[in-house]
Structures are given as C-alpha cells and as structure tokens.
Amino acid sequence: MRNKKSLVFSLISILSPVSLVIFLLITLISDKYFLNRYQTNIFIEPFMFFLITGWIIGLGTGIAGLVFSIMQKKECGKTSRSVSISILGIVLNLLWLSGIVLAFPA
C-alpha cells in the first residue's frame, strides 16, 4: 500500500512543474488573441495562482513520496524507482522555487 502511495506522491511531484510549463504555454499562446481584442487574458490569474502554490504542492508531495519510500524500504521492498522519482521531483521543484526567488525582485 505504501509503495503505491509513494509512487503517486512522486508522480504528482513530477507533474507539478510539467503543468506549470503547460500553463505558461497556454498563457503565452492566448496572450496575442486577447491583446488583439483589447481584453484581459483570463489565463493570467490561474497561472499566477499556480506559480506560487504549485511548487508548494510539488515539493510537499515529493518529500512525502520520499518519506513513504524510505519507510517502505525499511519494511523490505524495492523502492529505487520511487526514491529516484521523488528526488527528481524535489530537485525540479527547488529549481522552480529558485526561479521564483530570482525573478521576484524584477
């Protein structure tokens, strides 16, 4: 049971930065459409909300997946795949956080 739980948390941690890129692409593609019609882009607000909260969700689920993987490994189970996915998710979310911090003064 914990192996599935750790794998799900790890995948959520990976999908969080991927969904940020998808949100960014949708916002950039739709920006020209809304500028031509002199309207505000309706995708800006969800993108800004997800920009801040998405890394919290991704980092939290990455850490939870790593903890559950370590707990599963102690009980005797192969968890190298889940551990590596969790670590990759944590690294991607920390890169996302550093990008937010570096872009904040601008």
NULUMSE-126164 format. One record per residue (C-alpha): x, y, z; chain; residue in one letter. Coordinates in nm, 2 decimals, m for minus. Each point is the difference from the previous one (the first is absolute). Layout:
residues N
<xx:X yy:Y zz:Z unit:A code:a>
...
***
This chain:
residues 106
<xx:0.00 yy:0.00 zz:0.00 unit:A code:m>
<xx:0.28 yy:0.24 zz:0.09 unit:A code:r>
<xx:0.18 yy:m0.08 zz:m0.32 unit:A code:n>
<xx:m0.30 yy:0.12 zz:m0.21 unit:A code:k>
<xx:m0.04 yy:0.31 zz:0.23 unit:A code:k>
<xx:0.37 yy:0.09 zz:m0.04 unit:A code:s>
<xx:m0.02 yy:m0.04 zz:m0.38 unit:A code:l>
<xx:m0.31 yy:0.21 zz:m0.03 unit:A code:v>
<xx:0.15 yy:0.28 zz:0.21 unit:A code:f>
<xx:0.32 yy:m0.02 zz:m0.21 unit:A code:s>
<xx:m0.19 yy:0.03 zz:m0.32 unit:A code:l>
<xx:m0.20 yy:0.30 zz:0.13 unit:A code:i>
<xx:0.33 yy:0.16 zz:0.09 unit:A code:s>
<xx:0.13 yy:m0.05 zz:m0.36 unit:A code:i>
<xx:m0.33 yy:0.11 zz:m0.16 unit:A code:l>
<xx:m0.01 yy:0.32 zz:0.19 unit:A code:s>
<xx:0.29 yy:0.17 zz:m0.20 unit:A code:p>
<xx:m0.13 yy:m0.15 zz:m0.32 unit:A code:v>
<xx:m0.35 yy:0.15 zz:0.06 unit:A code:s>
<xx:0.18 yy:0.34 zz:0.07 unit:A code:l>
<xx:0.16 yy:m0.02 zz:m0.35 unit:A code:v>
<xx:m0.34 yy:m0.08 zz:m0.15 unit:A code:i>
<xx:m0.17 yy:0.29 zz:0.18 unit:A code:f>
<xx:0.28 yy:0.23 zz:m0.13 unit:A code:l>
<xx:m0.04 yy:m0.12 zz:m0.36 unit:A code:l>
<xx:m0.38 yy:0.05 zz:0.02 unit:A code:i>
<xx:0.05 yy:0.35 zz:0.14 unit:A code:t>
<xx:0.26 yy:0.10 zz:m0.26 unit:A code:l>
<xx:m0.20 yy:m0.15 zz:m0.29 unit:A code:i>
<xx:m0.33 yy:0.16 zz:0.10 unit:A code:s>
<xx:0.16 yy:0.34 zz:0.08 unit:A code:d>
<xx:0.01 yy:0.11 zz:m0.36 unit:A code:k>
<xx:m0.37 yy:m0.09 zz:m0.04 unit:A code:y>
<xx:m0.11 yy:0.20 zz:0.30 unit:A code:f>
<xx:0.22 yy:0.30 zz:m0.09 unit:A code:l>
<xx:m0.15 yy:0.02 zz:m0.35 unit:A code:n>
<xx:m0.35 yy:0.02 zz:0.16 unit:A code:r>
<xx:0.10 yy:0.25 zz:0.27 unit:A code:y>
<xx:m0.10 yy:m0.23 zz:0.28 unit:A code:q>
<xx:0.19 yy:m0.13 zz:0.30 unit:A code:t>
<xx:0.14 yy:m0.35 zz:m0.03 unit:A code:n>
<xx:m0.21 yy:m0.24 zz:0.21 unit:A code:i>
<xx:0.29 yy:m0.24 zz:0.04 unit:A code:f>
<xx:0.22 yy:0.24 zz:0.19 unit:A code:i>
<xx:m0.17 yy:m0.03 zz:0.34 unit:A code:e>
<xx:0.01 yy:m0.38 zz:0.01 unit:A code:p>
<xx:0.36 yy:0.00 zz:m0.12 unit:A code:f>
<xx:0.11 yy:0.25 zz:0.27 unit:A code:m>
<xx:m0.19 yy:m0.20 zz:0.27 unit:A code:f>
<xx:0.16 yy:m0.33 zz:m0.12 unit:A code:f>
<xx:0.34 yy:0.17 zz:m0.02 unit:A code:l>
<xx:0.01 yy:0.05 zz:0.38 unit:A code:i>
<xx:m0.21 yy:m0.30 zz:0.12 unit:A code:t>
<xx:0.12 yy:m0.26 zz:m0.25 unit:A code:g>
<xx:0.35 yy:m0.02 zz:0.13 unit:A code:w>
<xx:m0.13 yy:m0.04 zz:0.36 unit:A code:i>
<xx:m0.22 yy:m0.29 zz:m0.12 unit:A code:i>
<xx:0.29 yy:m0.15 zz:m0.20 unit:A code:g>
<xx:0.26 yy:0.03 zz:0.27 unit:A code:l>
<xx:m0.23 yy:m0.13 zz:0.27 unit:A code:g>
<xx:m0.11 yy:m0.31 zz:m0.20 unit:A code:t>
<xx:0.37 yy:m0.06 zz:m0.10 unit:A code:g>
<xx:0.11 yy:0.00 zz:0.36 unit:A code:i>
<xx:m0.30 yy:m0.22 zz:0.10 unit:A code:a>
<xx:0.08 yy:m0.25 zz:m0.28 unit:A code:g>
<xx:0.36 yy:m0.01 zz:0.11 unit:A code:l>
<xx:m0.10 yy:m0.06 zz:0.37 unit:A code:v>
<xx:m0.25 yy:m0.28 zz:m0.10 unit:A code:f>
<xx:0.26 yy:m0.16 zz:m0.22 unit:A code:s>
<xx:0.26 yy:m0.01 zz:0.28 unit:A code:i>
<xx:m0.27 yy:m0.14 zz:0.23 unit:A code:m>
<xx:m0.08 yy:m0.27 zz:m0.26 unit:A code:q>
<xx:0.37 yy:m0.08 zz:m0.05 unit:A code:k>
<xx:0.04 yy:m0.06 zz:0.38 unit:A code:k>
<xx:m0.29 yy:m0.25 zz:m0.02 unit:A code:e>
<xx:0.17 yy:m0.19 zz:m0.28 unit:A code:c>
<xx:m0.09 yy:0.12 zz:m0.34 unit:A code:g>
<xx:0.16 yy:0.12 zz:m0.32 unit:A code:k>
<xx:m0.06 yy:0.37 zz:m0.02 unit:A code:t>
<xx:0.29 yy:0.13 zz:m0.21 unit:A code:s>
<xx:m0.24 yy:0.12 zz:m0.27 unit:A code:r>
<xx:m0.22 yy:0.19 zz:0.24 unit:A code:s>
<xx:0.30 yy:0.15 zz:0.18 unit:A code:v>
<xx:0.16 yy:0.12 zz:m0.32 unit:A code:s>
<xx:m0.33 yy:0.15 zz:m0.12 unit:A code:i>
<xx:m0.05 yy:0.18 zz:0.33 unit:A code:s>
<xx:0.35 yy:0.14 zz:0.00 unit:A code:i>
<xx:m0.04 yy:0.12 zz:m0.36 unit:A code:l>
<xx:m0.33 yy:0.16 zz:0.09 unit:A code:g>
<xx:0.16 yy:0.18 zz:0.30 unit:A code:i>
<xx:0.28 yy:0.12 zz:m0.21 unit:A code:v>
<xx:m0.23 yy:0.14 zz:m0.27 unit:A code:l>
<xx:m0.22 yy:0.17 zz:0.26 unit:A code:n>
<xx:0.30 yy:0.15 zz:0.17 unit:A code:l>
<xx:0.12 yy:0.13 zz:m0.34 unit:A code:l>
<xx:m0.35 yy:0.15 zz:m0.05 unit:A code:w>
<xx:0.02 yy:0.16 zz:0.34 unit:A code:l>
<xx:0.34 yy:0.15 zz:m0.08 unit:A code:s>
<xx:m0.14 yy:0.14 zz:m0.32 unit:A code:g>
<xx:m0.28 yy:0.17 zz:0.19 unit:A code:i>
<xx:0.25 yy:0.14 zz:0.25 unit:A code:v>
<xx:0.23 yy:0.13 zz:m0.27 unit:A code:l>
<xx:m0.29 yy:0.15 zz:m0.20 unit:A code:a>
<xx:m0.17 yy:0.16 zz:0.29 unit:A code:f>
<xx:0.21 yy:0.32 zz:0.02 unit:A code:p>
<xx:m0.07 yy:0.06 zz:m0.37 unit:A code:a>
***
